[in-house]
């Protein structure tokens, strides 16, 4: 009886071993074949293309367009028509006040120049101008600006007058319409100070030898120190990015 039961137990154990061996072998074979197929697939597939990086483009910073102020004070020289085909040189001062809007400004200019002992009379001739108009700036270098302007206003011209009969009249003067066209350059030593030089054709009026009021063709040159006031720097306002 015991022997019979032992035979049945051994037979059952032997059958379970036979069934387990093929299952484990099959699973190991399946795993190996799966890894091989995955490796083959990865080897056969081409590598993913690398996308080139786009360059970062930085747009230039826009120039400041805020309102600015400039105050200039300096020297003025006027070449004025004189008598007997001679010109008279007058020297004095020139002052300007400018409101800036980017490259286009509006300026007011006041100048006074005189010459002493005209015609040997001990009297002086003088030209007092008060003009205003637009100014356009054109940048030519990182520290040098060029400009042109058209100014209109008035002028008071005074001085001795030599008449046709040789008589010298003292103290003649006229007040009338005046205008100036010209330009110049500015050298900026700092963002708040510059040296400005310019030349203008200045049109005024005065008595001629026949005591008729006629137009005068004057040449005016100036040299000034300019002080700049504003929130943005002068270079940010006028200069293009370098």
C-alpha positions, 0 to 999 in steps of 0.5 A: 500500500505504501509502495503504491502511494510512493509510485504515484507520488514519484510519477506526479513529480516526474510529470511536473518536472517535464511540463516545467522545463519546456515552459521555462525554455520557451520563455527564455527563448522568447526573451532572447528573440525579443532582445535580438529583434529589438537590437536589430530594429534599433540597428536598422533604424537611421538616427534622428536628424539633428535640427540646426539651431536658429541664430538669435537675431537682436533688433537694434535698440530704437533711438530715444525720441524724448524731448531734449534741451540744448543751450549754446553760448559763444562767439560771433563774427559778421562780415557786413557790406561797408562803404567804398566796396569795403566790408566791415567786420563786426564781432560779438556774442551769440546765444541759442536755445534749442528744443530737440525732437530726435534729429529735427530741432527747433531753435531760437538764436539771438546774436549781437556784434559790433565794430568800433570807430567806423569811418573814423567817427568814434561811433560803432556799427552794430547788428542785433539779430533775433531768429528762430527756425528748424534745425536738421542734424545728420550724423557723420561720426560717433562724436561729430554731428553736422547740421543745417538750419533755416532761421527767420526773424528780425534784425536791428542794424545801426551805425554811421552812414556815408552819403553820396555827397561825402557827409557822414550821418551818425546814429542811423538805424533800421529794424526789419525782417531778417533771415539766415541759411547755413549749417555747421558741425558739432563735436561732442566732448561728452554726452552733455557738452559739445563745441559747435561751429557754423557759418550762415548767409545772413540777410538784413537791411540798412541805409545805403549811400543814397539813404534808401533802405536796402538789403544787406548780404552778410556772412556770419560765423559762430563758435559756441559751447553747447550744453545738453539737458535731457533724460536720454543720452545725446548718443542714444538720441541721434546716433545709429547703432554701431 
